[in-house]
Amino acid sequence: MSKELVIVFVKNIKLGKVKTRLAKTIGNEGAFYVYSELVKITERALSKLDTEKRIYFSEAVVETKWPNLKKEVQQGRDLGERMKNAFLKGFADGYERIVLIGSDLPDITETHLREGLDALKEKDIVFGPAEDGGYYLIGLSKMNEMVFNNKPWSQPSLLEETLNELNENNITFSTLETLNDIDTFEDLEASTFYKSNVALQEKIKQLHD
């Protein structure tokens, strides 16, 4: 068995259930289409990585998606608890380096995932910082429940508070390249993902006309 595992958290792609902040500007159909395109980018990054992978759906496993990969449903009351439970299971199953990402990153590549896993050969924890003050990637080389408990999820102070706590407890960590996830229409417009995707631009325009 490989010592490394990549976990991906995905939302079940349902109209009105994905990218709700973005939907306020471009509507539920537009948000649905954007999220679907972002998931494809995640799929491509994962397909190029030669390591074991698990997909955690938000509500129910979709057998037709992510073929040949182990699929489960996220368990927990908030994001921290859901991530903690996924890591606990991974370590219980014998993995030694585990990285977890979401599925809404326009610039994610297999390089970010590989760098995250490699960082765990030297450090306890690795983060991929997001421009909004959170993080798009977290990796552990051993279980540490502290990073998942009592954190300001979805707040701009998330990563800063988490790193301060790790420093206070002498836990080693490293950080990767900062990336931007897409939560608002401003995020979308500013992204290379959107600027270079003419079909996506036309689709959004059609939905607005």
PyMOL CGO cylinders between C-alpha atoms (Angstrom):
from pymol import cmd
from pymol.cgo import CYLINDER

trace = [
    CYLINDER, 0.00, 0.00, 0.00, 1.12, 3.53, -0.73, 0.3, 1, 1, 1, 1, 1, 1,
    CYLINDER, 1.12, 3.53, -0.73, 2.04, 5.61, 2.30, 0.3, 1, 1, 1, 1, 1, 1,
    CYLINDER, 2.04, 5.61, 2.30, 0.43, 8.67, 0.72, 0.3, 1, 1, 1, 1, 1, 1,
    CYLINDER, 0.43, 8.67, 0.72, -3.22, 9.62, 0.32, 0.3, 1, 1, 1, 1, 1, 1,
    CYLINDER, -3.22, 9.62, 0.32, -4.99, 12.55, -1.33, 0.3, 1, 1, 1, 1, 1, 1,
    CYLINDER, -4.99, 12.55, -1.33, -8.50, 13.33, -0.10, 0.3, 1, 1, 1, 1, 1, 1,
    CYLINDER, -8.50, 13.33, -0.10, -10.85, 15.53, -2.12, 0.3, 1, 1, 1, 1, 1, 1,
    CYLINDER, -10.85, 15.53, -2.12, -13.96, 17.09, -0.62, 0.3, 1, 1, 1, 1, 1, 1,
    CYLINDER, -13.96, 17.09, -0.62, -16.62, 17.64, -3.28, 0.3, 1, 1, 1, 1, 1, 1,
    CYLINDER, -16.62, 17.64, -3.28, -20.13, 18.99, -3.08, 0.3, 1, 1, 1, 1, 1, 1,
    CYLINDER, -20.13, 18.99, -3.08, -22.91, 17.04, -4.71, 0.3, 1, 1, 1, 1, 1, 1,
    CYLINDER, -22.91, 17.04, -4.71, -23.52, 19.19, -7.77, 0.3, 1, 1, 1, 1, 1, 1,
    CYLINDER, -23.52, 19.19, -7.77, -27.09, 20.32, -7.35, 0.3, 1, 1, 1, 1, 1, 1,
    CYLINDER, -27.09, 20.32, -7.35, -28.78, 23.44, -8.65, 0.3, 1, 1, 1, 1, 1, 1,
    CYLINDER, -28.78, 23.44, -8.65, -28.97, 26.01, -5.86, 0.3, 1, 1, 1, 1, 1, 1,
    CYLINDER, -28.97, 26.01, -5.86, -26.59, 24.07, -3.60, 0.3, 1, 1, 1, 1, 1, 1,
    CYLINDER, -26.59, 24.07, -3.60, -23.17, 25.04, -4.97, 0.3, 1, 1, 1, 1, 1, 1,
    CYLINDER, -23.17, 25.04, -4.97, -21.33, 28.36, -4.98, 0.3, 1, 1, 1, 1, 1, 1,
    CYLINDER, -21.33, 28.36, -4.98, -24.22, 30.14, -3.29, 0.3, 1, 1, 1, 1, 1, 1,
    CYLINDER, -24.22, 30.14, -3.29, -22.34, 33.45, -2.91, 0.3, 1, 1, 1, 1, 1, 1,
    CYLINDER, -22.34, 33.45, -2.91, -21.51, 33.40, -6.61, 0.3, 1, 1, 1, 1, 1, 1,
    CYLINDER, -21.51, 33.40, -6.61, -25.13, 32.52, -7.41, 0.3, 1, 1, 1, 1, 1, 1,
    CYLINDER, -25.13, 32.52, -7.41, -26.30, 35.81, -5.90, 0.3, 1, 1, 1, 1, 1, 1,
    CYLINDER, -26.30, 35.81, -5.90, -24.69, 37.54, -8.89, 0.3, 1, 1, 1, 1, 1, 1,
    CYLINDER, -24.69, 37.54, -8.89, -24.91, 35.06, -11.77, 0.3, 1, 1, 1, 1, 1, 1,
    CYLINDER, -24.91, 35.06, -11.77, -27.82, 32.91, -10.65, 0.3, 1, 1, 1, 1, 1, 1,
    CYLINDER, -27.82, 32.91, -10.65, -28.05, 29.27, -9.62, 0.3, 1, 1, 1, 1, 1, 1,
    CYLINDER, -28.05, 29.27, -9.62, -27.57, 27.96, -13.16, 0.3, 1, 1, 1, 1, 1, 1,
    CYLINDER, -27.57, 27.96, -13.16, -24.44, 30.02, -13.66, 0.3, 1, 1, 1, 1, 1, 1,
    CYLINDER, -24.44, 30.02, -13.66, -23.00, 28.93, -10.31, 0.3, 1, 1, 1, 1, 1, 1,
    CYLINDER, -23.00, 28.93, -10.31, -23.83, 25.31, -11.12, 0.3, 1, 1, 1, 1, 1, 1,
    CYLINDER, -23.83, 25.31, -11.12, -21.99, 25.57, -14.45, 0.3, 1, 1, 1, 1, 1, 1,
    CYLINDER, -21.99, 25.57, -14.45, -18.93, 27.27, -12.89, 0.3, 1, 1, 1, 1, 1, 1,
    CYLINDER, -18.93, 27.27, -12.89, -18.65, 24.66, -10.14, 0.3, 1, 1, 1, 1, 1, 1,
    CYLINDER, -18.65, 24.66, -10.14, -18.96, 21.85, -12.68, 0.3, 1, 1, 1, 1, 1, 1,
    CYLINDER, -18.96, 21.85, -12.68, -16.04, 23.32, -14.63, 0.3, 1, 1, 1, 1, 1, 1,
    CYLINDER, -16.04, 23.32, -14.63, -13.94, 23.70, -11.45, 0.3, 1, 1, 1, 1, 1, 1,
    CYLINDER, -13.94, 23.70, -11.45, -14.52, 20.06, -10.54, 0.3, 1, 1, 1, 1, 1, 1,
    CYLINDER, -14.52, 20.06, -10.54, -13.15, 19.06, -13.97, 0.3, 1, 1, 1, 1, 1, 1,
    CYLINDER, -13.15, 19.06, -13.97, -9.92, 20.95, -13.16, 0.3, 1, 1, 1, 1, 1, 1,
    CYLINDER, -9.92, 20.95, -13.16, -9.65, 19.04, -9.89, 0.3, 1, 1, 1, 1, 1, 1,
    CYLINDER, -9.65, 19.04, -9.89, -10.23, 15.75, -11.72, 0.3, 1, 1, 1, 1, 1, 1,
    CYLINDER, -10.23, 15.75, -11.72, -7.44, 16.54, -14.18, 0.3, 1, 1, 1, 1, 1, 1,
    CYLINDER, -7.44, 16.54, -14.18, -4.97, 17.42, -11.41, 0.3, 1, 1, 1, 1, 1, 1,
    CYLINDER, -4.97, 17.42, -11.41, -5.79, 14.21, -9.56, 0.3, 1, 1, 1, 1, 1, 1,
    CYLINDER, -5.79, 14.21, -9.56, -5.53, 12.02, -12.65, 0.3, 1, 1, 1, 1, 1, 1,
    CYLINDER, -5.53, 12.02, -12.65, -1.89, 13.05, -13.13, 0.3, 1, 1, 1, 1, 1, 1,
    CYLINDER, -1.89, 13.05, -13.13, -0.90, 12.11, -9.58, 0.3, 1, 1, 1, 1, 1, 1,
    CYLINDER, -0.90, 12.11, -9.58, 0.31, 8.58, -8.97, 0.3, 1, 1, 1, 1, 1, 1,
    CYLINDER, 0.31, 8.58, -8.97, -0.92, 8.11, -5.42, 0.3, 1, 1, 1, 1, 1, 1,
    CYLINDER, -0.92, 8.11, -5.42, -3.99, 6.76, -3.69, 0.3, 1, 1, 1, 1, 1, 1,
    CYLINDER, -3.99, 6.76, -3.69, -7.08, 8.97, -3.59, 0.3, 1, 1, 1, 1, 1, 1,
    CYLINDER, -7.08, 8.97, -3.59, -10.40, 9.17, -1.78, 0.3, 1, 1, 1, 1, 1, 1,
    CYLINDER, -10.40, 9.17, -1.78, -13.39, 11.29, -2.72, 0.3, 1, 1, 1, 1, 1, 1,
    CYLINDER, -13.39, 11.29, -2.72, -15.68, 12.55, 0.03, 0.3, 1, 1, 1, 1, 1, 1,
    CYLINDER, -15.68, 12.55, 0.03, -19.09, 13.77, -1.16, 0.3, 1, 1, 1, 1, 1, 1,
    CYLINDER, -19.09, 13.77, -1.16, -21.06, 16.33, 0.83, 0.3, 1, 1, 1, 1, 1, 1,
    CYLINDER, -21.06, 16.33, 0.83, -24.36, 14.43, 0.83, 0.3, 1, 1, 1, 1, 1, 1,
    CYLINDER, -24.36, 14.43, 0.83, -24.35, 11.15, -1.07, 0.3, 1, 1, 1, 1, 1, 1,
    CYLINDER, -24.35, 11.15, -1.07, -21.92, 9.07, -3.09, 0.3, 1, 1, 1, 1, 1, 1,
    CYLINDER, -21.92, 9.07, -3.09, -22.40, 9.37, -6.85, 0.3, 1, 1, 1, 1, 1, 1,
    CYLINDER, -22.40, 9.37, -6.85, -21.13, 6.12, -8.34, 0.3, 1, 1, 1, 1, 1, 1,
    CYLINDER, -21.13, 6.12, -8.34, -20.93, 7.51, -11.88, 0.3, 1, 1, 1, 1, 1, 1,
    CYLINDER, -20.93, 7.51, -11.88, -18.46, 10.22, -10.82, 0.3, 1, 1, 1, 1, 1, 1,
    CYLINDER, -18.46, 10.22, -10.82, -14.74, 9.74, -10.10, 0.3, 1, 1, 1, 1, 1, 1,
    CYLINDER, -14.74, 9.74, -10.10, -14.63, 6.17, -11.50, 0.3, 1, 1, 1, 1, 1, 1,
    CYLINDER, -14.63, 6.17, -11.50, -12.33, 3.61, -9.87, 0.3, 1, 1, 1, 1, 1, 1,
    CYLINDER, -12.33, 3.61, -9.87, -11.69, 5.77, -6.80, 0.3, 1, 1, 1, 1, 1, 1,
    CYLINDER, -11.69, 5.77, -6.80, -12.80, 5.05, -3.24, 0.3, 1, 1, 1, 1, 1, 1,
    CYLINDER, -12.80, 5.05, -3.24, -15.82, 7.23, -2.43, 0.3, 1, 1, 1, 1, 1, 1,
    CYLINDER, -15.82, 7.23, -2.43, -17.40, 8.12, 0.90, 0.3, 1, 1, 1, 1, 1, 1,
    CYLINDER, -17.40, 8.12, 0.90, -19.71, 10.72, 2.46, 0.3, 1, 1, 1, 1, 1, 1,
    CYLINDER, -19.71, 10.72, 2.46, -18.37, 13.48, 4.72, 0.3, 1, 1, 1, 1, 1, 1,
    CYLINDER, -18.37, 13.48, 4.72, -19.27, 13.03, 8.38, 0.3, 1, 1, 1, 1, 1, 1,
    CYLINDER, -19.27, 13.03, 8.38, -19.49, 15.88, 10.91, 0.3, 1, 1, 1, 1, 1, 1,
    CYLINDER, -19.49, 15.88, 10.91, -21.35, 18.97, 12.01, 0.3, 1, 1, 1, 1, 1, 1,
    CYLINDER, -21.35, 18.97, 12.01, -18.97, 21.53, 10.53, 0.3, 1, 1, 1, 1, 1, 1,
    CYLINDER, -18.97, 21.53, 10.53, -16.06, 21.64, 8.10, 0.3, 1, 1, 1, 1, 1, 1,
    CYLINDER, -16.06, 21.64, 8.10, -13.49, 21.08, 10.84, 0.3, 1, 1, 1, 1, 1, 1,
    CYLINDER, -13.49, 21.08, 10.84, -15.18, 17.94, 12.10, 0.3, 1, 1, 1, 1, 1, 1,
    CYLINDER, -15.18, 17.94, 12.10, -15.68, 16.60, 8.59, 0.3, 1, 1, 1, 1, 1, 1,
    CYLINDER, -15.68, 16.60, 8.59, -12.00, 17.08, 7.73, 0.3, 1, 1, 1, 1, 1, 1,
    CYLINDER, -12.00, 17.08, 7.73, -10.88, 15.66, 11.08, 0.3, 1, 1, 1, 1, 1, 1,
    CYLINDER, -10.88, 15.66, 11.08, -12.91, 12.50, 10.55, 0.3, 1, 1, 1, 1, 1, 1,
    CYLINDER, -12.91, 12.50, 10.55, -11.50, 12.02, 7.05, 0.3, 1, 1, 1, 1, 1, 1,
    CYLINDER, -11.50, 12.02, 7.05, -7.93, 12.32, 8.36, 0.3, 1, 1, 1, 1, 1, 1,
    CYLINDER, -7.93, 12.32, 8.36, -8.62, 10.01, 11.31, 0.3, 1, 1, 1, 1, 1, 1,
    CYLINDER, -8.62, 10.01, 11.31, -9.84, 7.32, 8.93, 0.3, 1, 1, 1, 1, 1, 1,
    CYLINDER, -9.84, 7.32, 8.93, -6.86, 7.79, 6.63, 0.3, 1, 1, 1, 1, 1, 1,
    CYLINDER, -6.86, 7.79, 6.63, -4.33, 7.39, 9.44, 0.3, 1, 1, 1, 1, 1, 1,
    CYLINDER, -4.33, 7.39, 9.44, -6.28, 4.46, 10.91, 0.3, 1, 1, 1, 1, 1, 1,
    CYLINDER, -6.28, 4.46, 10.91, -5.99, 2.78, 7.50, 0.3, 1, 1, 1, 1, 1, 1,
    CYLINDER, -5.99, 2.78, 7.50, -2.21, 3.07, 7.62, 0.3, 1, 1, 1, 1, 1, 1,
    CYLINDER, -2.21, 3.07, 7.62, -1.40, 6.14, 5.52, 0.3, 1, 1, 1, 1, 1, 1,
    CYLINDER, -1.40, 6.14, 5.52, 1.53, 8.26, 6.72, 0.3, 1, 1, 1, 1, 1, 1,
    CYLINDER, 1.53, 8.26, 6.72, 1.18, 11.44, 4.66, 0.3, 1, 1, 1, 1, 1, 1,
    CYLINDER, 1.18, 11.44, 4.66, -2.29, 12.74, 3.86, 0.3, 1, 1, 1, 1, 1, 1,
    CYLINDER, -2.29, 12.74, 3.86, -3.30, 15.86, 1.93, 0.3, 1, 1, 1, 1, 1, 1,
    CYLINDER, -3.30, 15.86, 1.93, -6.86, 17.17, 1.63, 0.3, 1, 1, 1, 1, 1, 1,
    CYLINDER, -6.86, 17.17, 1.63, -8.21, 19.72, -0.86, 0.3, 1, 1, 1, 1, 1, 1,
    CYLINDER, -8.21, 19.72, -0.86, -11.55, 21.09, -1.93, 0.3, 1, 1, 1, 1, 1, 1,
    CYLINDER, -11.55, 21.09, -1.93, -12.82, 21.01, -5.49, 0.3, 1, 1, 1, 1, 1, 1,
    CYLINDER, -12.82, 21.01, -5.49, -13.33, 24.67, -6.42, 0.3, 1, 1, 1, 1, 1, 1,
    CYLINDER, -13.33, 24.67, -6.42, -9.77, 25.77, -7.22, 0.3, 1, 1, 1, 1, 1, 1,
    CYLINDER, -9.77, 25.77, -7.22, -9.25, 27.13, -10.75, 0.3, 1, 1, 1, 1, 1, 1,
    CYLINDER, -9.25, 27.13, -10.75, -5.45, 26.97, -10.54, 0.3, 1, 1, 1, 1, 1, 1,
    CYLINDER, -5.45, 26.97, -10.54, -4.87, 23.67, -8.72, 0.3, 1, 1, 1, 1, 1, 1,
    CYLINDER, -4.87, 23.67, -8.72, -2.42, 21.30, -10.39, 0.3, 1, 1, 1, 1, 1, 1,
    CYLINDER, -2.42, 21.30, -10.39, -0.81, 17.99, -9.56, 0.3, 1, 1, 1, 1, 1, 1,
    CYLINDER, -0.81, 17.99, -9.56, 2.32, 20.01, -8.65, 0.3, 1, 1, 1, 1, 1, 1,
    CYLINDER, 2.32, 20.01, -8.65, 0.58, 21.59, -5.65, 0.3, 1, 1, 1, 1, 1, 1,
    CYLINDER, 0.58, 21.59, -5.65, -0.53, 18.17, -4.46, 0.3, 1, 1, 1, 1, 1, 1,
    CYLINDER, -0.53, 18.17, -4.46, 2.92, 16.65, -4.96, 0.3, 1, 1, 1, 1, 1, 1,
    CYLINDER, 2.92, 16.65, -4.96, 4.61, 19.56, -3.14, 0.3, 1, 1, 1, 1, 1, 1,
    CYLINDER, 4.61, 19.56, -3.14, 2.15, 19.18, -0.28, 0.3, 1, 1, 1, 1, 1, 1,
    CYLINDER, 2.15, 19.18, -0.28, 2.88, 15.49, 0.11, 0.3, 1, 1, 1, 1, 1, 1,
    CYLINDER, 2.88, 15.49, 0.11, 6.64, 16.05, -0.16, 0.3, 1, 1, 1, 1, 1, 1,
    CYLINDER, 6.64, 16.05, -0.16, 6.55, 18.77, 2.51, 0.3, 1, 1, 1, 1, 1, 1,
    CYLINDER, 6.55, 18.77, 2.51, 5.14, 16.22, 4.94, 0.3, 1, 1, 1, 1, 1, 1,
    CYLINDER, 5.14, 16.22, 4.94, 8.39, 14.24, 4.78, 0.3, 1, 1, 1, 1, 1, 1,
    CYLINDER, 8.39, 14.24, 4.78, 9.95, 17.04, 6.84, 0.3, 1, 1, 1, 1, 1, 1,
    CYLINDER, 9.95, 17.04, 6.84, 7.06, 18.84, 8.56, 0.3, 1, 1, 1, 1, 1, 1,
    CYLINDER, 7.06, 18.84, 8.56, 4.09, 17.91, 10.72, 0.3, 1, 1, 1, 1, 1, 1,
    CYLINDER, 4.09, 17.91, 10.72, 1.58, 19.97, 8.72, 0.3, 1, 1, 1, 1, 1, 1,
    CYLINDER, 1.58, 19.97, 8.72, 1.40, 21.75, 5.38, 0.3, 1, 1, 1, 1, 1, 1,
    CYLINDER, 1.40, 21.75, 5.38, -1.05, 24.41, 4.20, 0.3, 1, 1, 1, 1, 1, 1,
    CYLINDER, -1.05, 24.41, 4.20, -1.89, 25.85, 0.81, 0.3, 1, 1, 1, 1, 1, 1,
    CYLINDER, -1.89, 25.85, 0.81, -2.92, 29.43, 1.69, 0.3, 1, 1, 1, 1, 1, 1,
    CYLINDER, -2.92, 29.43, 1.69, -5.93, 30.97, -0.04, 0.3, 1, 1, 1, 1, 1, 1,
    CYLINDER, -5.93, 30.97, -0.04, -6.07, 34.66, -0.85, 0.3, 1, 1, 1, 1, 1, 1,
    CYLINDER, -6.07, 34.66, -0.85, -9.16, 35.09, 1.34, 0.3, 1, 1, 1, 1, 1, 1,
    CYLINDER, -9.16, 35.09, 1.34, -7.24, 34.17, 4.50, 0.3, 1, 1, 1, 1, 1, 1,
    CYLINDER, -7.24, 34.17, 4.50, -8.23, 30.52, 4.61, 0.3, 1, 1, 1, 1, 1, 1,
    CYLINDER, -8.23, 30.52, 4.61, -6.51, 27.59, 2.98, 0.3, 1, 1, 1, 1, 1, 1,
    CYLINDER, -6.51, 27.59, 2.98, -7.20, 25.42, -0.06, 0.3, 1, 1, 1, 1, 1, 1,
    CYLINDER, -7.20, 25.42, -0.06, -5.00, 22.52, 1.07, 0.3, 1, 1, 1, 1, 1, 1,
    CYLINDER, -5.00, 22.52, 1.07, -4.12, 20.96, 4.40, 0.3, 1, 1, 1, 1, 1, 1,
    CYLINDER, -4.12, 20.96, 4.40, -1.82, 18.01, 4.92, 0.3, 1, 1, 1, 1, 1, 1,
    CYLINDER, -1.82, 18.01, 4.92, -0.71, 16.06, 7.99, 0.3, 1, 1, 1, 1, 1, 1,
    CYLINDER, -0.71, 16.06, 7.99, 2.11, 13.59, 8.60, 0.3, 1, 1, 1, 1, 1, 1,
    CYLINDER, 2.11, 13.59, 8.60, 0.46, 12.48, 11.85, 0.3, 1, 1, 1, 1, 1, 1,
    CYLINDER, 0.46, 12.48, 11.85, -2.92, 13.14, 13.39, 0.3, 1, 1, 1, 1, 1, 1,
    CYLINDER, -2.92, 13.14, 13.39, -3.35, 16.54, 15.02, 0.3, 1, 1, 1, 1, 1, 1,
    CYLINDER, -3.35, 16.54, 15.02, -6.90, 17.34, 16.07, 0.3, 1, 1, 1, 1, 1, 1,
    CYLINDER, -6.90, 17.34, 16.07, -5.97, 20.83, 17.23, 0.3, 1, 1, 1, 1, 1, 1,
    CYLINDER, -5.97, 20.83, 17.23, -6.07, 22.25, 13.71, 0.3, 1, 1, 1, 1, 1, 1,
    CYLINDER, -6.07, 22.25, 13.71, -9.70, 21.22, 13.30, 0.3, 1, 1, 1, 1, 1, 1,
    CYLINDER, -9.70, 21.22, 13.30, -11.17, 22.25, 16.64, 0.3, 1, 1, 1, 1, 1, 1,
    CYLINDER, -11.17, 22.25, 16.64, -12.72, 25.64, 17.45, 0.3, 1, 1, 1, 1, 1, 1,
    CYLINDER, -12.72, 25.64, 17.45, -11.56, 27.43, 14.31, 0.3, 1, 1, 1, 1, 1, 1,
    CYLINDER, -11.56, 27.43, 14.31, -13.17, 30.44, 12.58, 0.3, 1, 1, 1, 1, 1, 1,
    CYLINDER, -13.17, 30.44, 12.58, -14.26, 28.59, 9.43, 0.3, 1, 1, 1, 1, 1, 1,
    CYLINDER, -14.26, 28.59, 9.43, -14.93, 30.81, 6.40, 0.3, 1, 1, 1, 1, 1, 1,
    CYLINDER, -14.93, 30.81, 6.40, -13.37, 33.81, 8.17, 0.3, 1, 1, 1, 1, 1, 1,
    CYLINDER, -13.37, 33.81, 8.17, -10.34, 35.76, 6.89, 0.3, 1, 1, 1, 1, 1, 1,
    CYLINDER, -10.34, 35.76, 6.89, -8.41, 35.03, 10.10, 0.3, 1, 1, 1, 1, 1, 1,
    CYLINDER, -8.41, 35.03, 10.10, -8.58, 31.24, 9.75, 0.3, 1, 1, 1, 1, 1, 1,
    CYLINDER, -8.58, 31.24, 9.75, -5.05, 30.48, 8.57, 0.3, 1, 1, 1, 1, 1, 1,
    CYLINDER, -5.05, 30.48, 8.57, -3.41, 33.16, 10.71, 0.3, 1, 1, 1, 1, 1, 1,
    CYLINDER, -3.41, 33.16, 10.71, -5.07, 31.90, 13.89, 0.3, 1, 1, 1, 1, 1, 1,
    CYLINDER, -5.07, 31.90, 13.89, -4.25, 28.30, 13.01, 0.3, 1, 1, 1, 1, 1, 1,
    CYLINDER, -4.25, 28.30, 13.01, -0.56, 29.05, 12.38, 0.3, 1, 1, 1, 1, 1, 1,
    CYLINDER, -0.56, 29.05, 12.38, -0.30, 31.09, 15.60, 0.3, 1, 1, 1, 1, 1, 1,
    CYLINDER, -0.30, 31.09, 15.60, -1.63, 28.14, 17.57, 0.3, 1, 1, 1, 1, 1, 1,
    CYLINDER, -1.63, 28.14, 17.57, 0.83, 25.76, 15.90, 0.3, 1, 1, 1, 1, 1, 1,
    CYLINDER, 0.83, 25.76, 15.90, 3.74, 28.10, 16.70, 0.3, 1, 1, 1, 1, 1, 1,
    CYLINDER, 3.74, 28.10, 16.70, 2.66, 28.30, 20.33, 0.3, 1, 1, 1, 1, 1, 1,
    CYLINDER, 2.66, 28.30, 20.33, 2.69, 24.50, 20.52, 0.3, 1, 1, 1, 1, 1, 1,
    CYLINDER, 2.69, 24.50, 20.52, 5.99, 24.04, 18.62, 0.3, 1, 1, 1, 1, 1, 1,
    CYLINDER, 5.99, 24.04, 18.62, 4.36, 22.09, 15.81, 0.3, 1, 1, 1, 1, 1, 1,
    CYLINDER, 4.36, 22.09, 15.81, 6.27, 22.30, 12.53, 0.3, 1, 1, 1, 1, 1, 1,
    CYLINDER, 6.27, 22.30, 12.53, 4.56, 23.39, 9.34, 0.3, 1, 1, 1, 1, 1, 1,
    CYLINDER, 4.56, 23.39, 9.34, 5.21, 24.75, 5.89, 0.3, 1, 1, 1, 1, 1, 1,
    CYLINDER, 5.21, 24.75, 5.89, 3.12, 26.63, 3.34, 0.3, 1, 1, 1, 1, 1, 1,
    CYLINDER, 3.12, 26.63, 3.34, 2.73, 26.32, -0.41, 0.3, 1, 1, 1, 1, 1, 1,
    CYLINDER, 2.73, 26.32, -0.41, 1.94, 28.87, -3.12, 0.3, 1, 1, 1, 1, 1, 1,
    CYLINDER, 1.94, 28.87, -3.12, -1.05, 31.09, -2.36, 0.3, 1, 1, 1, 1, 1, 1,
    CYLINDER, -1.05, 31.09, -2.36, -4.03, 30.47, -4.66, 0.3, 1, 1, 1, 1, 1, 1,
    CYLINDER, -4.03, 30.47, -4.66, -7.41, 32.08, -5.07, 0.3, 1, 1, 1, 1, 1, 1,
    CYLINDER, -7.41, 32.08, -5.07, -10.63, 30.12, -4.84, 0.3, 1, 1, 1, 1, 1, 1,
    CYLINDER, -10.63, 30.12, -4.84, -13.81, 31.40, -6.45, 0.3, 1, 1, 1, 1, 1, 1,
    CYLINDER, -13.81, 31.40, -6.45, -16.52, 32.54, -4.08, 0.3, 1, 1, 1, 1, 1, 1,
    CYLINDER, -16.52, 32.54, -4.08, -17.80, 35.73, -5.72, 0.3, 1, 1, 1, 1, 1, 1,
    CYLINDER, -17.80, 35.73, -5.72, -18.29, 37.08, -9.24, 0.3, 1, 1, 1, 1, 1, 1,
    CYLINDER, -18.29, 37.08, -9.24, -15.29, 39.37, -8.66, 0.3, 1, 1, 1, 1, 1, 1,
    CYLINDER, -15.29, 39.37, -8.66, -13.16, 36.29, -7.94, 0.3, 1, 1, 1, 1, 1, 1,
    CYLINDER, -13.16, 36.29, -7.94, -14.46, 34.68, -11.12, 0.3, 1, 1, 1, 1, 1, 1,
    CYLINDER, -14.46, 34.68, -11.12, -13.84, 37.72, -13.34, 0.3, 1, 1, 1, 1, 1, 1,
    CYLINDER, -13.84, 37.72, -13.34, -10.28, 38.12, -12.04, 0.3, 1, 1, 1, 1, 1, 1,
    CYLINDER, -10.28, 38.12, -12.04, -9.33, 34.49, -12.63, 0.3, 1, 1, 1, 1, 1, 1,
    CYLINDER, -9.33, 34.49, -12.63, -7.31, 33.23, -15.57, 0.3, 1, 1, 1, 1, 1, 1,
    CYLINDER, -7.31, 33.23, -15.57, -9.68, 30.26, -15.49, 0.3, 1, 1, 1, 1, 1, 1,
    CYLINDER, -9.68, 30.26, -15.49, -12.54, 32.57, -16.54, 0.3, 1, 1, 1, 1, 1, 1,
    CYLINDER, -12.54, 32.57, -16.54, -10.58, 34.86, -18.85, 0.3, 1, 1, 1, 1, 1, 1,
    CYLINDER, -10.58, 34.86, -18.85, -9.24, 31.91, -20.84, 0.3, 1, 1, 1, 1, 1, 1,
    CYLINDER, -9.24, 31.91, -20.84, -12.53, 30.00, -20.98, 0.3, 1, 1, 1, 1, 1, 1,
    CYLINDER, -12.53, 30.00, -20.98, -14.56, 31.57, -23.77, 0.3, 1, 1, 1, 1, 1, 1,
    CYLINDER, -14.56, 31.57, -23.77, -17.25, 28.89, -23.58, 0.3, 1, 1, 1, 1, 1, 1,
    CYLINDER, -17.25, 28.89, -23.58, -17.76, 29.66, -19.90, 0.3, 1, 1, 1, 1, 1, 1,
    CYLINDER, -17.76, 29.66, -19.90, -17.97, 33.41, -20.57, 0.3, 1, 1, 1, 1, 1, 1,
    CYLINDER, -17.97, 33.41, -20.57, -20.57, 32.84, -23.29, 0.3, 1, 1, 1, 1, 1, 1,
    CYLINDER, -20.57, 32.84, -23.29, -22.57, 30.50, -21.06, 0.3, 1, 1, 1, 1, 1, 1,
    CYLINDER, -22.57, 30.50, -21.06, -22.71, 33.07, -18.25, 0.3, 1, 1, 1, 1, 1, 1,
    CYLINDER, -22.71, 33.07, -18.25, -23.67, 35.79, -20.73, 0.3, 1, 1, 1, 1, 1, 1,
    CYLINDER, -23.67, 35.79, -20.73, -26.47, 33.64, -22.18, 0.3, 1, 1, 1, 1, 1, 1,
    CYLINDER, -26.47, 33.64, -22.18, -27.87, 33.05, -18.71, 0.3, 1, 1, 1, 1, 1, 1,
    CYLINDER, -27.87, 33.05, -18.71, -27.92, 36.79, -18.10, 0.3, 1, 1, 1, 1, 1, 1,
    CYLINDER, -27.92, 36.79, -18.10, -29.50, 37.79, -21.43, 0.3, 1, 1, 1, 1, 1, 1,
]
cmd.load_cgo(trace, "trace")
